[in-house]
Amino acid sequence: MLDTFYREFDYGYVPQWHDDVIDIGSTYLAHPRHALVVAVLGEEVVGTTALNSRGPANPPHPRWLTERYPSGRTAQLLRVYVRPDHRRHGLARAMVRTACEFAAGVPGYDAIYLHTNVDIPGAEAFWRSIADEVCDARTTGEHGGYGTVHFEIPIPVAATAGPLSG
């Protein structure tokens, strides 16, 4: 995850945005409503996907968005990263499917929310293929002007239901 912040995003670790990656154990592994999906090839981590029960924060996101996706009732997808040489093989889709199925089994989640940096090659097309756009924030200056777009994925009714199948 840290590699992605430095190599792909070019801004590195930002404590107010990335505190979860420093304490993975208590953030994801010890929390019954959170999950961390990790794809490993040999001894190399080639992809991650995380899910937590925190909605988007204001700031940097608009207040209306934080009200629509409140903490506790929102399953937020984040840290969906696949190393560049392992992309385009269905790995991200499989990890997101696993995280969404996990969310479907956790009582109290009303929505699955995420935001992404669409400046990363392939990110926008990927999310548009499985999620519904809620807000395109590219013109708002949110996140310091990074290409942020907010999405929602319907909570799966069954393990094989929804746009993530296949």
RAURGI-V212503 format. One record per pair of residues at least 4 apart in sequence whose C-alpha atoms are under 7 Angstrom apart, sorted by the first residue. I is the first residue (numbers start at 1). GAP is how many residues later the second one is. D is the distance in Angstrom with one decimal. If there is no record, write none. Layout:
BEGIN
i=I gap=GAP d=D
i=I gap=GAP d=D
END
This chain:
BEGIN
i=1 gap=4 d=6.7
i=1 gap=78 d=6.8
i=2 gap=4 d=6.4
i=2 gap=11 d=6.7
i=3 gap=4 d=5.7
i=4 gap=4 d=5.0
i=4 gap=5 d=6.4
i=5 gap=4 d=5.0
i=5 gap=5 d=6.4
i=5 gap=6 d=6.3
i=5 gap=7 d=4.5
i=5 gap=8 d=6.0
i=6 gap=4 d=5.0
i=6 gap=5 d=5.9
i=6 gap=6 d=4.1
i=13 gap=5 d=6.5
i=14 gap=4 d=5.7
i=15 gap=4 d=5.2
i=20 gap=4 d=6.0
i=20 gap=7 d=5.9
i=23 gap=4 d=6.0
i=24 gap=4 d=5.6
i=24 gap=5 d=6.8
i=25 gap=4 d=4.9
i=25 gap=5 d=6.0
i=26 gap=4 d=4.9
i=26 gap=5 d=6.4
i=27 gap=4 d=6.3
i=28 gap=6 d=5.0
i=28 gap=7 d=5.2
i=28 gap=8 d=5.9
i=29 gap=6 d=6.6
i=33 gap=19 d=6.7
i=33 gap=20 d=6.6
i=33 gap=73 d=6.4
i=34 gap=17 d=5.4
i=34 gap=18 d=4.5
i=34 gap=19 d=6.6
i=35 gap=15 d=5.7
i=35 gap=16 d=5.1
i=35 gap=17 d=6.7
i=35 gap=64 d=6.9
i=36 gap=13 d=5.9
i=36 gap=14 d=4.4
i=36 gap=15 d=6.5
i=37 gap=11 d=5.6
i=37 gap=12 d=5.0
i=37 gap=13 d=6.1
i=37 gap=58 d=6.2
i=38 gap=7 d=6.9
i=38 gap=9 d=5.8
i=38 gap=10 d=4.6
i=38 gap=11 d=6.6
i=39 gap=6 d=5.9
i=39 gap=7 d=5.6
i=39 gap=8 d=4.8
i=39 gap=9 d=6.2
i=40 gap=4 d=5.5
i=40 gap=5 d=4.5
i=40 gap=6 d=5.6
i=41 gap=4 d=6.5
i=41 gap=5 d=6.6
i=46 gap=36 d=5.7
i=46 gap=37 d=5.3
i=46 gap=40 d=6.8
i=47 gap=34 d=5.3
i=47 gap=35 d=4.1
i=47 gap=36 d=6.2
i=48 gap=31 d=6.2
i=48 gap=32 d=5.4
i=48 gap=33 d=5.3
i=48 gap=34 d=6.6
i=49 gap=29 d=6.2
i=49 gap=30 d=5.1
i=49 gap=31 d=4.2
i=49 gap=32 d=6.6
i=49 gap=46 d=6.1
i=49 gap=47 d=6.5
i=50 gap=27 d=5.8
i=50 gap=28 d=5.1
i=50 gap=29 d=5.5
i=50 gap=30 d=6.7
i=51 gap=24 d=6.3
i=51 gap=25 d=5.4
i=51 gap=26 d=4.6
i=51 gap=27 d=6.1
i=51 gap=48 d=6.5
i=52 gap=23 d=5.6
i=52 gap=24 d=5.3
i=52 gap=25 d=6.8
i=53 gap=18 d=5.8
i=53 gap=19 d=5.1
i=53 gap=20 d=6.8
i=53 gap=21 d=5.6
i=53 gap=22 d=4.9
i=53 gap=23 d=6.1
i=54 gap=17 d=4.3
i=54 gap=18 d=6.2
i=54 gap=20 d=6.4
i=54 gap=21 d=6.9
i=54 gap=22 d=6.3
i=55 gap=11 d=6.3
i=55 gap=14 d=5.3
i=55 gap=15 d=5.0
i=55 gap=16 d=4.3
i=55 gap=19 d=5.6
i=55 gap=21 d=6.1
i=56 gap=5 d=6.6
i=56 gap=10 d=5.4
i=56 gap=13 d=6.8
i=57 gap=4 d=5.9
i=57 gap=9 d=6.1
i=58 gap=4 d=5.9
i=58 gap=5 d=5.7
i=58 gap=8 d=6.4
i=60 gap=82 d=6.0
i=60 gap=83 d=6.0
i=61 gap=4 d=6.8
i=61 gap=81 d=6.5
i=62 gap=4 d=6.7
i=63 gap=4 d=6.3
i=64 gap=4 d=6.2
i=65 gap=4 d=6.2
i=66 gap=4 d=5.7
i=69 gap=5 d=5.5
i=70 gap=4 d=5.9
i=73 gap=35 d=5.7
i=73 gap=36 d=4.5
i=73 gap=37 d=5.5
i=74 gap=35 d=5.4
i=74 gap=36 d=5.9
i=74 gap=37 d=5.2
i=74 gap=38 d=6.0
i=74 gap=39 d=6.7
i=75 gap=28 d=6.5
i=75 gap=34 d=6.1
i=75 gap=36 d=6.1
i=75 gap=37 d=4.7
i=75 gap=38 d=6.2
i=76 gap=36 d=5.7
i=76 gap=37 d=4.8
i=76 gap=38 d=5.6
i=77 gap=35 d=6.9
i=77 gap=36 d=6.2
i=77 gap=37 d=5.1
i=78 gap=36 d=6.4
i=80 gap=12 d=6.9
i=82 gap=4 d=6.4
i=82 gap=5 d=6.1
i=82 gap=10 d=6.6
i=83 gap=4 d=6.6
i=90 gap=4 d=6.2
i=91 gap=4 d=6.2
i=92 gap=4 d=6.0
i=93 gap=4 d=6.0
i=93 gap=71 d=6.7
i=94 gap=4 d=6.2
i=95 gap=4 d=6.3
i=96 gap=4 d=6.1
i=97 gap=4 d=6.1
i=97 gap=67 d=5.8
i=98 gap=4 d=6.2
i=99 gap=4 d=6.3
i=100 gap=4 d=6.2
i=100 gap=55 d=6.6
i=100 gap=56 d=6.8
i=101 gap=4 d=6.5
i=101 gap=55 d=6.4
i=101 gap=58 d=6.0
i=102 gap=4 d=6.7
i=103 gap=6 d=6.9
i=104 gap=51 d=5.8
i=104 gap=52 d=5.9
i=111 gap=43 d=6.5
i=111 gap=44 d=6.2
i=112 gap=40 d=5.6
i=112 gap=41 d=5.3
i=112 gap=42 d=6.4
i=112 gap=43 d=6.3
i=113 gap=38 d=5.9
i=113 gap=39 d=4.6
i=113 gap=40 d=6.5
i=114 gap=36 d=5.9
i=114 gap=37 d=5.3
i=114 gap=38 d=6.3
i=115 gap=33 d=6.4
i=115 gap=34 d=5.5
i=115 gap=35 d=4.2
i=115 gap=36 d=5.9
i=116 gap=32 d=5.5
i=116 gap=33 d=5.6
i=116 gap=34 d=6.6
i=117 gap=29 d=6.6
i=117 gap=30 d=4.9
i=117 gap=31 d=4.8
i=117 gap=32 d=6.7
i=118 gap=5 d=5.3
i=118 gap=6 d=4.9
i=118 gap=29 d=5.2
i=118 gap=30 d=6.2
i=118 gap=31 d=6.8
i=119 gap=28 d=5.5
i=122 gap=4 d=6.0
i=123 gap=4 d=6.2
i=124 gap=4 d=6.1
i=125 gap=4 d=6.2
i=126 gap=4 d=7.0
i=127 gap=4 d=5.5
i=128 gap=4 d=6.5
i=130 gap=33 d=5.4
i=130 gap=34 d=6.0
i=131 gap=20 d=6.0
i=131 gap=21 d=5.6
i=131 gap=22 d=4.8
i=132 gap=19 d=5.3
i=132 gap=20 d=5.3
i=132 gap=21 d=6.3
i=133 gap=17 d=6.0
i=133 gap=18 d=4.4
i=133 gap=19 d=6.5
i=134 gap=16 d=5.4
i=134 gap=17 d=5.1
i=134 gap=18 d=6.6
i=135 gap=14 d=5.9
i=135 gap=15 d=5.1
i=136 gap=12 d=6.7
i=136 gap=13 d=4.5
i=136 gap=14 d=6.3
i=137 gap=5 d=6.4
i=137 gap=11 d=5.4
i=137 gap=12 d=5.5
i=138 gap=7 d=6.7
i=138 gap=8 d=6.8
i=138 gap=9 d=5.0
i=138 gap=10 d=5.6
i=138 gap=11 d=6.9
i=141 gap=4 d=4.1
i=156 gap=5 d=5.8
i=156 gap=6 d=6.1
i=157 gap=4 d=6.2
i=160 gap=5 d=5.8
i=161 gap=4 d=6.4
END
